[in-house]
Amino acid sequence: MSLPNLPNELLVSISDNLESQRDIYAFSRTNRRIHGVVNSCLYRHNIRLGSSGLCWAAQHGREIVVQRFLDEAAGVQVDAESLVSPHPPPLLLAVEYGHFAIVKLLLENGADVGAKNEHNETALYKAAVIDHDAMVKVLVEKGSDVGLKDSYGRTALQWAVWNRSVASVILLLENGADVNSKNHDRETVLSTAVQFDYHAVVKVLIEKGADIDPKNSYGRTPLALAASNGNETLVNLLHEKGADVDSKDYCSQTPLSFAARKGHEAMVKLLINKGAAVDAGSIEHVRTPLSWAAGEGHEAIVKLLLEMGANVDPSATRSPLSWAAERGRVAAMKLLLEKGANVDSTVSMDDNRTPLLVALWTGNDDAIKLLLDKGATVDSKDIIGQTALSWAAKNNEKDIMKLLLEKGAEVDSTDNISGRTPLSWAAGKGYAPAVKLLLENGAKVDSKDNCGRTPLSYAKEFRDKHVMKLMIDHQRRSELSRAAESGREAVVGLVNRIKATVRR
């Protein structure tokens, strides 16, 4: 008897004794009759090995194939080892890819709503991620755990909030979701909703009992986040519900600090009207709202804060003028100086630099000129005794050097560490224009630093012939001048004869 004519029982028996799905599949493809008889064996074999075919069908929306797997699964004995599958549960795949009909079909046939993938995510979690309210509702009704967290501490409620799904948010909360649960960043759903300006969701969360002032991993409250975004509606709502207008994060910054930093003038006015302290944050090394506004160049806010009595020179922190000088915010600097800001304020944490020294870092000529015009000490020194002229010479800032020298800067100032002069720094780096300017203003070629070296020795080390010639010529002229002044005619005559010889 030929193979196609064998009884069905024998064909099924042959199929059941084949070792692999590939062999069963090949056998089923022998002819149409055998396929009709053996195809069920292929399904049952796949079910015994972990249902990879069901996973594929659930992922790709093949409802008929899913139904066939469910029909064939009845009465199949499954090896426990086959349950350890590399594939996510079929229900999770159907949810993730949005196949609602298959989700309902699987649930009707007893799918485990608590099944998880390797990230501890359930079907409910996935439904919230893809923002599918109907799936969320069905899974909640089937008893899914609404409070389960993934490996990052996020819940289905967190995703519903991110997706602005008011319906899912309400449903989850009414079925036991914790409105104050925090993820691994210590962020609550209220903080998330506020951060993304989700007004409707914020209202629902507050109505459902959310804490008003929870702090995230940076110590920032929802009101601080709303202030940073310039969202007046949410600030009003949160404040009405009791939020602290002067709450401080872990860097002692307040909502007013964030509003001032971001340039939200209307928000600054609103917070002050609600009683916010204008000098909040004035502890050691912490910036005040005024310093943030000045540093960012928000002149209108600087003016407003000054009018409201903000301290122009907080004693325990770096001054607003210093921050403005660093960023070259000339308009803000003028406002601060008009209110009596100390033009020479220093802060030890910043190497004892004055606003003038700080301004040199950005090389803003207008800021430097303003500070000098307002009486900044031209020879103020940082913590190592370096003056503005030394810094400018070291960085080849000829125009700034000229400005400093015109204001009376000491041309041969030395620092505390090396004892080097501005000329020594410029010569050692081969900055010919800076060297020429310093020599023209009387810099000494033969001054010695703490190692006994002169500017000329640094120039020779750098091997810049132009700089060396400038310095040697200047030294010769200086020697000749000194000789003439002392009346040593013989020496003068000798030098002149040598020069004449050189010319020939």
URJOWO-V289905 format. One record per backbone hydrogen bond with DSSP energy under -1.0 kcal/mol. NH is the residue of the N-H (numbers start at 0). CO is the residue of the C=O. Records with the same first field share a line. If there is no record, write none. Layout:
# URJOWO-V289905
NH->CO + CO
This chain:
# URJOWO-V289905
4->1
5->2
10->6
11->7
12->8
13->9
14->10
15->11
16->12
17->14
23->19
24->20
25->21
26->22
27->23
28->24
29->26
34->30
35->31
36->32
37->33
38->34
40->37
41->37
42->38
43->39
44->40
45->41
46->42
47->43
48->44
49->46
50->45
54->50
55->51
56->52
57->53
58->54
59->55
61->56
62->60
65->61
66->62
67->63
68->64
69->65
70->66
71->67
72->68
75->72
81->78
82->79
83->80
84->82
92->88
93->89
94->90
95->91
96->92
97->94
98->93
99->97
102->98
103->99
104->100
105->101
106->102
107->103
109->106
110->105
114->111
116->120
119->116
125->121
126->122
127->123
128->124
129->125
131->126
135->131
136->132
137->133
138->134
139->135
140->136
141->137
142->139
143->138
149->153
150->118
152->149
158->154
159->155
160->156
161->157
162->158
163->160
164->159
165->163
168->164
169->165
170->166
171->167
172->168
173->169
175->172
176->171
180->177
182->186
183->151
185->182
191->187
192->188
193->189
194->190
195->191
196->193
197->192
198->196
201->197
202->198
203->199
204->200
205->201
206->202
207->203
208->205
209->204
215->219
216->184
218->215
224->220
225->221
226->222
227->223
228->224
230->225
231->229
234->230
235->231
236->232
237->233
238->234
239->235
240->236
241->238
242->237
246->243
248->252
249->217
251->248
257->253
258->254
259->255
260->256
261->257
263->258
264->262
267->263
268->264
269->265
270->266
271->267
272->268
273->269
274->271
275->270
279->276
281->278
282->280
284->315
285->282
291->287
292->288
293->289
294->290
295->291
297->292
298->296
301->297
302->298
303->299
304->300
305->301
306->302
307->303
308->305
309->304
322->318
323->319
324->320
325->321
326->322
328->323
329->327
332->328
333->329
334->330
335->331
336->332
337->333
338->334
339->336
340->335
344->341
349->346
350->347
351->346
352->349
357->353
358->354
359->355
360->357
362->358
363->358
364->362
367->363
368->364
369->365
370->366
371->367
372->368
373->369
374->371
375->370
379->376
381->385
382->350
384->381
390->386
391->387
392->388
393->389
394->390
395->392
396->391
397->395
400->396
401->397
402->398
403->399
404->400
405->401
406->402
407->404
408->403
412->409
415->383
424->420
425->421
426->422
427->423
429->426
430->425
431->429
434->430
435->431
436->432
437->433
438->434
439->435
441->438
442->437
448->452
449->417
451->448
455->444
457->453
458->454
459->455
460->456
461->457
462->458
463->458
467->463
468->464
469->465
470->466
471->467
472->468
473->469
474->470
475->471
476->472
477->473
478->474
479->475
480->476
481->477
482->478
483->479
484->480
485->481
487->482
488->486
491->487
492->488
493->489
494->490
495->491
496->492
497->493
498->494
499->495
500->496
501->497
502->498
503->499
